[in-house]
């Protein structure tokens, strides 16, 4: 049971971290009119975070 509780706490911590990263102060840093490889910086930031969240969750949940 303690392993399950620790695992749930880590999952909640990861989600809270990513929710904080898509909040106002960080979004304002990337809200520029410049393009990176033809993609606006804000879109690139949001989709990169989303991809990293998926990768982190897959790695964490597949671990035994």
Contact map, one row per residue, 1 for C-alpha under 8 A:
1111100000000000000000000000000000000000000000000000000000000000
1111110000000000000000000000000000000000000000000000000000000000
1111111000000000000000000000000000000000000000000000000000000000
1111111100000000000000000000000000000000000000000000000000000000
1111111110000000000000000000000000000000000000000000000000000000
0111111111000000000000000000000000000000000000000000000000000000
0011111111100000000000000000000000000000000000000000000000000000
0001111111110000000000000000000000000000000000000000000000000000
0000111111111000000000000000000000000000000000000000000000000000
0000011111111100000000000000000000000000000000000000000000000000
0000001111111110000000000000000000000000000000000000000010000000
0000000111111111000000000000000000000000000000000000000000000000
0000000011111111100000000000000000000000000000000000000000000000
0000000001111111110000000000000000000000000000000000000000000000
0000000000111111111000000000000000000000000000000000000000000000
0000000000011111111100000000000000000000000000000000000000000000
0000000000001111111110000000000000000000000000000000000000000000
0000000000000111111111000000000000000000000000001000100000000000
0000000000000011111111100000000000000000000000000000000000000000
0000000000000001111111100000000000000000000000000000000000000000
0000000000000000111111100110000000000000000000000000000000000000
0000000000000000011111110110000000000000000001000000000000000000
0000000000000000001111111110000000000000000000000000000000000000
0000000000000000000001111111000000000000000000000000000000000000
0000000000000000000000111111100000000000000000000000000000000000
0000000000000000000011111111110000000000000000000000000000000000
0000000000000000000011111111111000000000010000000000000000000000
0000000000000000000000011111111000000000000000000000000000000000
0000000000000000000000001111111100000000000000000000000000000000
0000000000000000000000000111111100000000110010000000000000000000
0000000000000000000000000011111110000000110000000000000000000000
0000000000000000000000000000111111000001110000000000000000000000
0000000000000000000000000000001111100001100000000000000000000000
0000000000000000000000000000000111110001100000000000000000000000
0000000000000000000000000000000011111111100000000000000000000000
0000000000000000000000000000000001111111100100000000000000000000
0000000000000000000000000000000000111110000000000000000000000000
0000000000000000000000000000000000111111000000000000000000000000
0000000000000000000000000000000000111111101100000000000000000000
0000000000000000000000000000000111110111111100000000000000000000
0000000000000000000000000000011111110011111110000000000000000000
0000000000000000000000000010011100000001111111000000000000000000
0000000000000000000000000000000000000011111111100000000000000000
0000000000000000000000000000000000010011111111110000000000000000
0000000000000000000000000000010000000000111111111000000000000000
0000000000000000000001000000000000000000011111111100000000000000
0000000000000000000000000000000000000000001111111110000000000000
0000000000000000000000000000000000000000000111111111000000000000
0000000000000000010000000000000000000000000011111111100000000000
0000000000000000000000000000000000000000000001111111110000000000
0000000000000000000000000000000000000000000000111111111000000000
0000000000000000000000000000000000000000000000011111111100000000
0000000000000000010000000000000000000000000000001111111110000000
0000000000000000000000000000000000000000000000000111111111000000
0000000000000000000000000000000000000000000000000011111111100000
0000000000000000000000000000000000000000000000000001111111110000
0000000000100000000000000000000000000000000000000000111111111000
0000000000000000000000000000000000000000000000000000011111111100
0000000000000000000000000000000000000000000000000000001111111110
0000000000000000000000000000000000000000000000000000000111111110
0000000000000000000000000000000000000000000000000000000011111111
0000000000000000000000000000000000000000000000000000000001111111
0000000000000000000000000000000000000000000000000000000000111111
0000000000000000000000000000000000000000000000000000000000001111
